[in-house]
Amino acid sequence: MTESDDLRTALDAAAVRWPGLSRSQVLVQLALEGHRVGEAAHRLRREERLAAIERHGGALTGAFGPGYLDQLRNEWPR
């Protein structure tokens, strides 16, 4: 892997957090940490979506009367 300036900066900063590790070990640690952060963000987004569904679920209950779909379908061209 070629170290770009940005990657070099990130590895240098991470090496301070993980002293004694080789450059490749620091890269592995960064990758694992990034994965954990990404997974946590994914879980949070999922929980937020589910909470929104829970909050708004049933909000339109009763908005469409009996036979509404049949009536709508009858308006469609055949």
HTML snippet that shows the backbone in 3Dmol.js (N, CA, C, O; Angstrom):
<script src="https://3Dmol.org/build/3Dmol-min.js"></script>
<div id="view" style="width:600px;height:400px;position:relative"></div>
<script>
const pdb = `
ATOM      1  N   MET A   1       0.845  -1.156   0.000  1.00  0.00           N
ATOM      2  CA  MET A   1       0.000   0.000   0.000  1.00  0.00           C
ATOM      3  C   MET A   1       0.901   1.233   0.000  1.00  0.00           C
ATOM      4  O   MET A   1       1.891   1.293   0.728  1.00  0.00           O
ATOM      5  N   THR A   2       0.547   2.198  -0.814  1.00  0.00           N
ATOM      6  CA  THR A   2       1.318   3.431  -0.889  1.00  0.00           C
ATOM      7  C   THR A   2       0.792   4.425   0.131  1.00  0.00           C
ATOM      8  O   THR A   2      -0.413   4.663   0.213  1.00  0.00           O
ATOM      9  N   GLU A   3       1.685   4.996   0.895  1.00  0.00           N
ATOM     10  CA  GLU A   3       1.284   5.988   1.893  1.00  0.00           C
ATOM     11  C   GLU A   3       1.139   7.349   1.236  1.00  0.00           C
ATOM     12  O   GLU A   3       2.120   7.953   0.802  1.00  0.00           O
ATOM     13  N   SER A   4      -0.087   7.819   1.169  1.00  0.00           N
ATOM     14  CA  SER A   4      -0.321   9.194   0.721  1.00  0.00           C
ATOM     15  C   SER A   4      -0.007  10.116   1.900  1.00  0.00           C
ATOM     16  O   SER A   4       0.229   9.649   3.014  1.00  0.00           O
ATOM     17  N   ASP A   5      -0.006  11.394   1.652  1.00  0.00           N
ATOM     18  CA  ASP A   5       0.241  12.345   2.746  1.00  0.00           C
ATOM     19  C   ASP A   5      -0.814  12.202   3.834  1.00  0.00           C
ATOM     20  O   ASP A   5      -0.489  12.234   5.021  1.00  0.00           O
ATOM     21  N   ASP A   6      -2.089  12.043   3.435  1.00  0.00           N
ATOM     22  CA  ASP A   6      -3.167  11.903   4.418  1.00  0.00           C
ATOM     23  C   ASP A   6      -3.012  10.630   5.237  1.00  0.00           C
ATOM     24  O   ASP A   6      -3.186  10.642   6.455  1.00  0.00           O
ATOM     25  N   LEU A   7      -2.681   9.524   4.561  1.00  0.00           N
ATOM     26  CA  LEU A   7      -2.505   8.263   5.273  1.00  0.00           C
ATOM     27  C   LEU A   7      -1.300   8.340   6.200  1.00  0.00           C
ATOM     28  O   LEU A   7      -1.352   7.844   7.325  1.00  0.00           O
ATOM     29  N   ARG A   8      -0.234   8.948   5.745  1.00  0.00           N
ATOM     30  CA  ARG A   8       0.960   9.111   6.585  1.00  0.00           C
ATOM     31  C   ARG A   8       0.617   9.898   7.848  1.00  0.00           C
ATOM     32  O   ARG A   8       1.046   9.536   8.943  1.00  0.00           O
ATOM     33  N   THR A   9      -0.152  10.967   7.697  1.00  0.00           N
ATOM     34  CA  THR A   9      -0.555  11.791   8.849  1.00  0.00           C
ATOM     35  C   THR A   9      -1.395  10.973   9.822  1.00  0.00           C
ATOM     36  O   THR A   9      -1.189  11.033  11.034  1.00  0.00           O
ATOM     37  N   ALA A  10      -2.350  10.203   9.283  1.00  0.00           N
ATOM     38  CA  ALA A  10      -3.206   9.380  10.137  1.00  0.00           C
ATOM     39  C   ALA A  10      -2.393   8.315  10.864  1.00  0.00           C
ATOM     40  O   ALA A  10      -2.605   8.072  12.052  1.00  0.00           O
ATOM     41  N   LEU A  11      -1.464   7.679  10.154  1.00  0.00           N
ATOM     42  CA  LEU A  11      -0.639   6.644  10.784  1.00  0.00           C
ATOM     43  C   LEU A  11       0.291   7.232  11.840  1.00  0.00           C
ATOM     44  O   LEU A  11       0.501   6.627  12.891  1.00  0.00           O
ATOM     45  N   ASP A  12       0.845   8.403  11.565  1.00  0.00           N
ATOM     46  CA  ASP A  12       1.713   9.049  12.554  1.00  0.00           C
ATOM     47  C   ASP A  12       0.940   9.366  13.829  1.00  0.00           C
ATOM     48  O   ASP A  12       1.434   9.140  14.934  1.00  0.00           O
ATOM     49  N   ALA A  13      -0.293   9.897  13.671  1.00  0.00           N
ATOM     50  CA  ALA A  13      -1.117  10.226  14.837  1.00  0.00           C
ATOM     51  C   ALA A  13      -1.508   8.957  15.592  1.00  0.00           C
ATOM     52  O   ALA A  13      -1.489   8.937  16.822  1.00  0.00           O
ATOM     53  N   ALA A  14      -1.860   7.909  14.868  1.00  0.00           N
ATOM     54  CA  ALA A  14      -2.265   6.663  15.505  1.00  0.00           C
ATOM     55  C   ALA A  14      -1.096   5.980  16.200  1.00  0.00           C
ATOM     56  O   ALA A  14      -1.285   5.305  17.211  1.00  0.00           O
ATOM     57  N   ALA A  15       0.101   6.147  15.672  1.00  0.00           N
ATOM     58  CA  ALA A  15       1.280   5.526  16.285  1.00  0.00           C
ATOM     59  C   ALA A  15       1.503   6.052  17.692  1.00  0.00           C
ATOM     60  O   ALA A  15       2.063   5.353  18.536  1.00  0.00           O
ATOM     61  N   VAL A  16       1.076   7.263  17.949  1.00  0.00           N
ATOM     62  CA  VAL A  16       1.183   7.832  19.306  1.00  0.00           C
ATOM     63  C   VAL A  16       0.229   7.097  20.246  1.00  0.00           C
ATOM     64  O   VAL A  16       0.545   6.877  21.415  1.00  0.00           O
ATOM     65  N   ARG A  17      -0.938   6.720  19.727  1.00  0.00           N
ATOM     66  CA  ARG A  17      -1.925   6.001  20.531  1.00  0.00           C
ATOM     67  C   ARG A  17      -1.522   4.566  20.784  1.00  0.00           C
ATOM     68  O   ARG A  17      -1.846   3.998  21.827  1.00  0.00           O
ATOM     69  N   TRP A  18      -0.815   3.977  19.832  1.00  0.00           N
ATOM     70  CA  TRP A  18      -0.395   2.582  19.948  1.00  0.00           C
ATOM     71  C   TRP A  18       1.119   2.486  19.816  1.00  0.00           C
ATOM     72  O   TRP A  18       1.623   1.963  18.823  1.00  0.00           O
ATOM     73  N   PRO A  19       1.845   2.986  20.809  1.00  0.00           N
ATOM     74  CA  PRO A  19       3.306   2.946  20.723  1.00  0.00           C
ATOM     75  C   PRO A  19       3.803   1.496  20.751  1.00  0.00           C
ATOM     76  O   PRO A  19       3.212   0.630  21.397  1.00  0.00           O
ATOM     77  N   GLY A  20       4.867   1.266  20.057  1.00  0.00           N
ATOM     78  CA  GLY A  20       5.467  -0.065  20.054  1.00  0.00           C
ATOM     79  C   GLY A  20       4.929  -0.972  18.949  1.00  0.00           C
ATOM     80  O   GLY A  20       5.463  -2.059  18.729  1.00  0.00           O
ATOM     81  N   LEU A  21       3.879  -0.537  18.254  1.00  0.00           N
ATOM     82  CA  LEU A  21       3.375  -1.344  17.148  1.00  0.00           C
ATOM     83  C   LEU A  21       4.079  -0.940  15.866  1.00  0.00           C
ATOM     84  O   LEU A  21       4.489   0.207  15.695  1.00  0.00           O
ATOM     85  N   SER A  22       4.208  -1.901  14.976  1.00  0.00           N
ATOM     86  CA  SER A  22       4.792  -1.601  13.658  1.00  0.00           C
ATOM     87  C   SER A  22       3.781  -0.773  12.855  1.00  0.00           C
ATOM     88  O   SER A  22       2.610  -0.667  13.219  1.00  0.00           O
ATOM     89  N   ARG A  23       4.260  -0.202  11.773  1.00  0.00           N
ATOM     90  CA  ARG A  23       3.397   0.615  10.902  1.00  0.00           C
ATOM     91  C   ARG A  23       2.202  -0.209  10.412  1.00  0.00           C
ATOM     92  O   ARG A  23       1.074   0.282  10.397  1.00  0.00           O
ATOM     93  N   SER A  24       2.448  -1.449  10.017  1.00  0.00           N
ATOM     94  CA  SER A  24       1.349  -2.284   9.517  1.00  0.00           C
ATOM     95  C   SER A  24       0.377  -2.657  10.639  1.00  0.00           C
ATOM     96  O   SER A  24      -0.827  -2.760  10.402  1.00  0.00           O
ATOM     97  N   GLN A  25       0.886  -2.859  11.857  1.00  0.00           N
ATOM     98  CA  GLN A  25       0.009  -3.151  12.990  1.00  0.00           C
ATOM     99  C   GLN A  25      -0.861  -1.943  13.341  1.00  0.00           C
ATOM    100  O   GLN A  25      -2.027  -2.093  13.707  1.00  0.00           O
ATOM    101  N   VAL A  26      -0.287  -0.754  13.228  1.00  0.00           N
ATOM    102  CA  VAL A  26      -1.054   0.467  13.466  1.00  0.00           C
ATOM    103  C   VAL A  26      -2.165   0.582  12.423  1.00  0.00           C
ATOM    104  O   VAL A  26      -3.291   0.958  12.749  1.00  0.00           O
ATOM    105  N   LEU A  27      -1.849   0.261  11.185  1.00  0.00           N
ATOM    106  CA  LEU A  27      -2.851   0.304  10.124  1.00  0.00           C
ATOM    107  C   LEU A  27      -3.983  -0.674  10.418  1.00  0.00           C
ATOM    108  O   LEU A  27      -5.151  -0.349  10.207  1.00  0.00           O
ATOM    109  N   VAL A  28      -3.649  -1.865  10.901  1.00  0.00           N
ATOM    110  CA  VAL A  28      -4.673  -2.851  11.263  1.00  0.00           C
ATOM    111  C   VAL A  28      -5.545  -2.304  12.390  1.00  0.00           C
ATOM    112  O   VAL A  28      -6.769  -2.425  12.341  1.00  0.00           O
ATOM    113  N   GLN A  29      -4.931  -1.710  13.391  1.00  0.00           N
ATOM    114  CA  GLN A  29      -5.696  -1.145  14.508  1.00  0.00           C
ATOM    115  C   GLN A  29      -6.652  -0.057  14.021  1.00  0.00           C
ATOM    116  O   GLN A  29      -7.804   0.006  14.449  1.00  0.00           O
ATOM    117  N   LEU A  30      -6.165   0.791  13.130  1.00  0.00           N
ATOM    118  CA  LEU A  30      -7.028   1.842  12.577  1.00  0.00           C
ATOM    119  C   LEU A  30      -8.200   1.244  11.804  1.00  0.00           C
ATOM    120  O   LEU A  30      -9.330   1.718  11.916  1.00  0.00           O
ATOM    121  N   ALA A  31      -7.931   0.215  11.030  1.00  0.00           N
ATOM    122  CA  ALA A  31      -9.001  -0.430  10.264  1.00  0.00           C
ATOM    123  C   ALA A  31     -10.034  -1.044  11.190  1.00  0.00           C
ATOM    124  O   ALA A  31     -11.235  -0.903  10.956  1.00  0.00           O
ATOM    125  N   LEU A  32      -9.589  -1.718  12.231  1.00  0.00           N
ATOM    126  CA  LEU A  32     -10.516  -2.338  13.179  1.00  0.00           C
ATOM    127  C   LEU A  32     -11.322  -1.280  13.926  1.00  0.00           C
ATOM    128  O   LEU A  32     -12.524  -1.444  14.136  1.00  0.00           O
ATOM    129  N   GLU A  33     -10.673  -0.213  14.319  1.00  0.00           N
ATOM    130  CA  GLU A  33     -11.370   0.873  15.008  1.00  0.00           C
ATOM    131  C   GLU A  33     -12.402   1.518  14.082  1.00  0.00           C
ATOM    132  O   GLU A  33     -13.524   1.809  14.497  1.00  0.00           O
ATOM    133  N   GLY A  34     -12.016   1.734  12.842  1.00  0.00           N
ATOM    134  CA  GLY A  34     -12.947   2.301  11.874  1.00  0.00           C
ATOM    135  C   GLY A  34     -14.155   1.402  11.673  1.00  0.00           C
ATOM    136  O   GLY A  34     -15.283   1.881  11.549  1.00  0.00           O
ATOM    137  N   HIS A  35     -13.917   0.110  11.641  1.00  0.00           N
ATOM    138  CA  HIS A  35     -15.019  -0.845  11.505  1.00  0.00           C
ATOM    139  C   HIS A  35     -15.962  -0.756  12.700  1.00  0.00           C
ATOM    140  O   HIS A  35     -17.181  -0.734  12.526  1.00  0.00           O
ATOM    141  N   ARG A  36     -15.414  -0.704  13.902  1.00  0.00           N
ATOM    142  CA  ARG A  36     -16.249  -0.612  15.107  1.00  0.00           C
ATOM    143  C   ARG A  36     -17.083   0.663  15.091  1.00  0.00           C
ATOM    144  O   ARG A  36     -18.271   0.638  15.412  1.00  0.00           O
ATOM    145  N   VAL A  37     -16.463   1.768  14.719  1.00  0.00           N
ATOM    146  CA  VAL A  37     -17.182   3.041  14.657  1.00  0.00           C
ATOM    147  C   VAL A  37     -18.288   2.977  13.604  1.00  0.00           C
ATOM    148  O   VAL A  37     -19.399   3.449  13.844  1.00  0.00           O
ATOM    149  N   GLY A  38     -17.994   2.407  12.459  1.00  0.00           N
ATOM    150  CA  GLY A  38     -18.987   2.276  11.405  1.00  0.00           C
ATOM    151  C   GLY A  38     -20.162   1.406  11.829  1.00  0.00           C
ATOM    152  O   GLY A  38     -21.316   1.731  11.549  1.00  0.00           O
ATOM    153  N   GLU A  39     -19.867   0.303  12.505  1.00  0.00           N
ATOM    154  CA  GLU A  39     -20.921  -0.573  12.992  1.00  0.00           C
ATOM    155  C   GLU A  39     -21.792   0.132  14.032  1.00  0.00           C
ATOM    156  O   GLU A  39     -23.015  -0.006  14.016  1.00  0.00           O
ATOM    157  N   ALA A  40     -21.166   0.880  14.927  1.00  0.00           N
ATOM    158  CA  ALA A  40     -21.927   1.613  15.945  1.00  0.00           C
ATOM    159  C   ALA A  40     -22.833   2.653  15.291  1.00  0.00           C
ATOM    160  O   ALA A  40     -23.982   2.819  15.701  1.00  0.00           O
ATOM    161  N   ALA A  41     -22.332   3.344  14.291  1.00  0.00           N
ATOM    162  CA  ALA A  41     -23.131   4.339  13.580  1.00  0.00           C
ATOM    163  C   ALA A  41     -24.295   3.672  12.859  1.00  0.00           C
ATOM    164  O   ALA A  41     -25.407   4.200  12.838  1.00  0.00           O
ATOM    165  N   HIS A  42     -24.036   2.514  12.270  1.00  0.00           N
ATOM    166  CA  HIS A  42     -25.092   1.771  11.580  1.00  0.00           C
ATOM    167  C   HIS A  42     -26.189   1.356  12.565  1.00  0.00           C
ATOM    168  O   HIS A  42     -27.377   1.501  12.276  1.00  0.00           O
ATOM    169  N   ARG A  43     -25.783   0.836  13.732  1.00  0.00           N
ATOM    170  CA  ARG A  43     -26.763   0.437  14.751  1.00  0.00           C
ATOM    171  C   ARG A  43     -27.589   1.632  15.207  1.00  0.00           C
ATOM    172  O   ARG A  43     -28.804   1.519  15.368  1.00  0.00           O
ATOM    173  N   LEU A  44     -26.939   2.780  15.418  1.00  0.00           N
ATOM    174  CA  LEU A  44     -27.650   3.975  15.857  1.00  0.00           C
ATOM    175  C   LEU A  44     -28.664   4.426  14.812  1.00  0.00           C
ATOM    176  O   LEU A  44     -29.801   4.749  15.156  1.00  0.00           O
ATOM    177  N   ARG A  45     -28.268   4.452  13.537  1.00  0.00           N
ATOM    178  CA  ARG A  45     -29.204   4.838  12.473  1.00  0.00           C
ATOM    179  C   ARG A  45     -30.394   3.885  12.423  1.00  0.00           C
ATOM    180  O   ARG A  45     -31.533   4.314  12.239  1.00  0.00           O
ATOM    181  N   ARG A  46     -30.126   2.597  12.588  1.00  0.00           N
ATOM    182  CA  ARG A  46     -31.207   1.609  12.576  1.00  0.00           C
ATOM    183  C   ARG A  46     -32.160   1.844  13.742  1.00  0.00           C
ATOM    184  O   ARG A  46     -33.377   1.824  13.559  1.00  0.00           O
ATOM    185  N   GLU A  47     -31.626   2.065  14.926  1.00  0.00           N
ATOM    186  CA  GLU A  47     -32.464   2.326  16.097  1.00  0.00           C
ATOM    187  C   GLU A  47     -33.298   3.591  15.911  1.00  0.00           C
ATOM    188  O   GLU A  47     -34.465   3.629  16.303  1.00  0.00           O
ATOM    189  N   GLU A  48     -32.705   4.622  15.316  1.00  0.00           N
ATOM    190  CA  GLU A  48     -33.438   5.857  15.067  1.00  0.00           C
ATOM    191  C   GLU A  48     -34.580   5.627  14.069  1.00  0.00           C
ATOM    192  O   GLU A  48     -35.681   6.146  14.252  1.00  0.00           O
ATOM    193  N   ARG A  49     -34.313   4.849  13.014  1.00  0.00           N
ATOM    194  CA  ARG A  49     -35.370   4.546  12.029  1.00  0.00           C
ATOM    195  C   ARG A  49     -36.498   3.751  12.674  1.00  0.00           C
ATOM    196  O   ARG A  49     -37.673   4.042  12.455  1.00  0.00           O
ATOM    197  N   LEU A  50     -36.139   2.748  13.469  1.00  0.00           N
ATOM    198  CA  LEU A  50     -37.159   1.942  14.124  1.00  0.00           C
ATOM    199  C   LEU A  50     -37.974   2.777  15.111  1.00  0.00           C
ATOM    200  O   LEU A  50     -39.186   2.594  15.222  1.00  0.00           O
ATOM    201  N   ALA A  51     -37.325   3.682  15.820  1.00  0.00           N
ATOM    202  CA  ALA A  51     -38.033   4.561  16.754  1.00  0.00           C
ATOM    203  C   ALA A  51     -39.004   5.473  16.000  1.00  0.00           C
ATOM    204  O   ALA A  51     -40.111   5.728  16.474  1.00  0.00           O
ATOM    205  N   ALA A  52     -38.593   5.961  14.833  1.00  0.00           N
ATOM    206  CA  ALA A  52     -39.470   6.812  14.024  1.00  0.00           C
ATOM    207  C   ALA A  52     -40.675   6.009  13.541  1.00  0.00           C
ATOM    208  O   ALA A  52     -41.798   6.513  13.543  1.00  0.00           O
ATOM    209  N   ILE A  53     -40.450   4.782  13.134  1.00  0.00           N
ATOM    210  CA  ILE A  53     -41.562   3.924  12.708  1.00  0.00           C
ATOM    211  C   ILE A  53     -42.521   3.703  13.875  1.00  0.00           C
ATOM    212  O   ILE A  53     -43.740   3.768  13.713  1.00  0.00           O
ATOM    213  N   GLU A  54     -41.962   3.444  15.035  1.00  0.00           N
ATOM    214  CA  GLU A  54     -42.782   3.227  16.231  1.00  0.00           C
ATOM    215  C   GLU A  54     -43.597   4.481  16.577  1.00  0.00           C
ATOM    216  O   GLU A  54     -44.776   4.385  16.920  1.00  0.00           O
ATOM    217  N   ARG A  55     -42.961   5.657  16.484  1.00  0.00           N
ATOM    218  CA  ARG A  55     -43.657   6.911  16.803  1.00  0.00           C
ATOM    219  C   ARG A  55     -44.799   7.196  15.840  1.00  0.00           C
ATOM    220  O   ARG A  55     -45.862   7.671  16.242  1.00  0.00           O
ATOM    221  N   HIS A  56     -44.569   6.902  14.565  1.00  0.00           N
ATOM    222  CA  HIS A  56     -45.537   7.297  13.540  1.00  0.00           C
ATOM    223  C   HIS A  56     -46.447   6.166  13.086  1.00  0.00           C
ATOM    224  O   HIS A  56     -47.407   6.391  12.348  1.00  0.00           O
ATOM    225  N   GLY A  57     -46.144   4.953  13.527  1.00  0.00           N
ATOM    226  CA  GLY A  57     -46.957   3.806  13.127  1.00  0.00           C
ATOM    227  C   GLY A  57     -48.407   3.991  13.549  1.00  0.00           C
ATOM    228  O   GLY A  57     -48.681   4.352  14.694  1.00  0.00           O
ATOM    229  N   GLY A  58     -49.331   3.745  12.636  1.00  0.00           N
ATOM    230  CA  GLY A  58     -50.751   3.856  12.940  1.00  0.00           C
ATOM    231  C   GLY A  58     -51.305   5.260  12.827  1.00  0.00           C
ATOM    232  O   GLY A  58     -52.488   5.480  13.088  1.00  0.00           O
ATOM    233  N   ALA A  59     -50.463   6.224  12.438  1.00  0.00           N
ATOM    234  CA  ALA A  59     -50.906   7.620  12.362  1.00  0.00           C
ATOM    235  C   ALA A  59     -52.051   7.808  11.369  1.00  0.00           C
ATOM    236  O   ALA A  59     -52.859   8.722  11.530  1.00  0.00           O
ATOM    237  N   LEU A  60     -52.130   6.972  10.367  1.00  0.00           N
ATOM    238  CA  LEU A  60     -53.182   7.113   9.355  1.00  0.00           C
ATOM    239  C   LEU A  60     -54.281   6.064   9.501  1.00  0.00           C
ATOM    240  O   LEU A  60     -55.092   5.875   8.594  1.00  0.00           O
ATOM    241  N   THR A  61     -54.303   5.387  10.642  1.00  0.00           N
ATOM    242  CA  THR A  61     -55.352   4.394  10.864  1.00  0.00           C
ATOM    243  C   THR A  61     -56.715   5.069  10.744  1.00  0.00           C
ATOM    244  O   THR A  61     -56.988   6.079  11.394  1.00  0.00           O
ATOM    245  N   GLY A  62     -57.551   4.495   9.911  1.00  0.00           N
ATOM    246  CA  GLY A  62     -58.892   5.041   9.721  1.00  0.00           C
ATOM    247  C   GLY A  62     -58.982   6.121   8.669  1.00  0.00           C
ATOM    248  O   GLY A  62     -60.080   6.590   8.369  1.00  0.00           O
ATOM    249  N   ALA A  63     -57.867   6.532   8.103  1.00  0.00           N
ATOM    250  CA  ALA A  63     -57.885   7.608   7.108  1.00  0.00           C
ATOM    251  C   ALA A  63     -58.548   7.155   5.812  1.00  0.00           C
ATOM    252  O   ALA A  63     -59.104   7.977   5.083  1.00  0.00           O
ATOM    253  N   PHE A  64     -58.499   5.882   5.523  1.00  0.00           N
ATOM    254  CA  PHE A  64     -59.093   5.344   4.303  1.00  0.00           C
ATOM    255  C   PHE A  64     -60.194   4.367   4.701  1.00  0.00           C
ATOM    256  O   PHE A  64     -59.948   3.365   5.372  1.00  0.00           O
ATOM    257  N   GLY A  65     -61.390   4.680   4.279  1.00  0.00           N
ATOM    258  CA  GLY A  65     -62.541   3.882   4.681  1.00  0.00           C
ATOM    259  C   GLY A  65     -62.590   2.521   4.014  1.00  0.00           C
ATOM    260  O   GLY A  65     -61.757   2.196   3.168  1.00  0.00           O
ATOM    261  N   PRO A  66     -63.589   1.725   4.410  1.00  0.00           N
ATOM    262  CA  PRO A  66     -63.761   0.394   3.828  1.00  0.00           C
ATOM    263  C   PRO A  66     -63.996   0.491   2.319  1.00  0.00           C
ATOM    264  O   PRO A  66     -64.717   1.370   1.847  1.00  0.00           O
ATOM    265  N   GLY A  67     -63.391  -0.404   1.589  1.00  0.00           N
ATOM    266  CA  GLY A  67     -63.560  -0.439   0.147  1.00  0.00           C
ATOM    267  C   GLY A  67     -62.771   0.608  -0.611  1.00  0.00           C
ATOM    268  O   GLY A  67     -62.936   0.746  -1.823  1.00  0.00           O
ATOM    269  N   TYR A  68     -61.912   1.351   0.081  1.00  0.00           N
ATOM    270  CA  TYR A  68     -61.149   2.422  -0.565  1.00  0.00           C
ATOM    271  C   TYR A  68     -60.305   1.893  -1.729  1.00  0.00           C
ATOM    272  O   TYR A  68     -60.301   2.485  -2.809  1.00  0.00           O
ATOM    273  N   LEU A  69     -59.601   0.796  -1.518  1.00  0.00           N
ATOM    274  CA  LEU A  69     -58.731   0.265  -2.568  1.00  0.00           C
ATOM    275  C   LEU A  69     -59.545  -0.195  -3.775  1.00  0.00           C
ATOM    276  O   LEU A  69     -59.163   0.059  -4.917  1.00  0.00           O
ATOM    277  N   ASP A  70     -60.660  -0.867  -3.525  1.00  0.00           N
ATOM    278  CA  ASP A  70     -61.498  -1.305  -4.647  1.00  0.00           C
ATOM    279  C   ASP A  70     -62.004  -0.104  -5.433  1.00  0.00           C
ATOM    280  O   ASP A  70     -62.012  -0.119  -6.664  1.00  0.00           O
ATOM    281  N   GLN A  71     -62.423   0.922  -4.727  1.00  0.00           N
ATOM    282  CA  GLN A  71     -62.914   2.135  -5.381  1.00  0.00           C
ATOM    283  C   GLN A  71     -61.801   2.781  -6.208  1.00  0.00           C
ATOM    284  O   GLN A  71     -62.032   3.211  -7.339  1.00  0.00           O
ATOM    285  N   LEU A  72     -60.618   2.846  -5.652  1.00  0.00           N
ATOM    286  CA  LEU A  72     -59.481   3.438  -6.368  1.00  0.00           C
ATOM    287  C   LEU A  72     -59.158   2.624  -7.612  1.00  0.00           C
ATOM    288  O   LEU A  72     -58.945   3.177  -8.691  1.00  0.00           O
ATOM    289  N   ARG A  73     -59.123   1.315  -7.453  1.00  0.00           N
ATOM    290  CA  ARG A  73     -58.808   0.449  -8.604  1.00  0.00           C
ATOM    291  C   ARG A  73     -59.834   0.559  -9.712  1.00  0.00           C
ATOM    292  O   ARG A  73     -59.489   0.449 -10.888  1.00  0.00           O
ATOM    293  N   ASN A  74     -61.091   0.776  -9.354  1.00  0.00           N
ATOM    294  CA  ASN A  74     -62.143   0.922 -10.355  1.00  0.00           C
ATOM    295  C   ASN A  74     -61.963   2.195 -11.190  1.00  0.00           C
ATOM    296  O   ASN A  74     -62.501   2.290 -12.293  1.00  0.00           O
ATOM    297  N   GLU A  75     -61.221   3.159 -10.681  1.00  0.00           N
ATOM    298  CA  GLU A  75     -60.966   4.396 -11.412  1.00  0.00           C
ATOM    299  C   GLU A  75     -59.843   4.238 -12.446  1.00  0.00           C
ATOM    300  O   GLU A  75     -59.697   5.076 -13.335  1.00  0.00           O
ATOM    301  N   TRP A  76     -59.062   3.179 -12.330  1.00  0.00           N
ATOM    302  CA  TRP A  76     -57.946   2.971 -13.245  1.00  0.00           C
ATOM    303  C   TRP A  76     -58.449   2.545 -14.616  1.00  0.00           C
ATOM    304  O   TRP A  76     -59.422   1.798 -14.713  1.00  0.00           O
ATOM    305  N   PRO A  77     -57.801   3.012 -15.674  1.00  0.00           N
ATOM    306  CA  PRO A  77     -58.193   2.557 -17.014  1.00  0.00           C
ATOM    307  C   PRO A  77     -57.922   1.064 -17.169  1.00  0.00           C
ATOM    308  O   PRO A  77     -56.976   0.522 -16.598  1.00  0.00           O
ATOM    309  N   ARG A  78     -58.749   0.436 -17.932  1.00  0.00           N
ATOM    310  CA  ARG A  78     -58.591  -1.030 -18.121  1.00  0.00           C
ATOM    311  C   ARG A  78     -57.939  -1.313 -19.419  1.00  0.00           C
ATOM    312  O   ARG A  78     -57.720  -2.476 -19.760  1.00  0.00           O
TER     313      ARG A  78
END
`;
const viewer = $3Dmol.createViewer("view");
viewer.addModel(pdb, "pdb");
viewer.setStyle({}, {cartoon: {color: "spectrum"}});
viewer.zoomTo();
viewer.render();
</script>
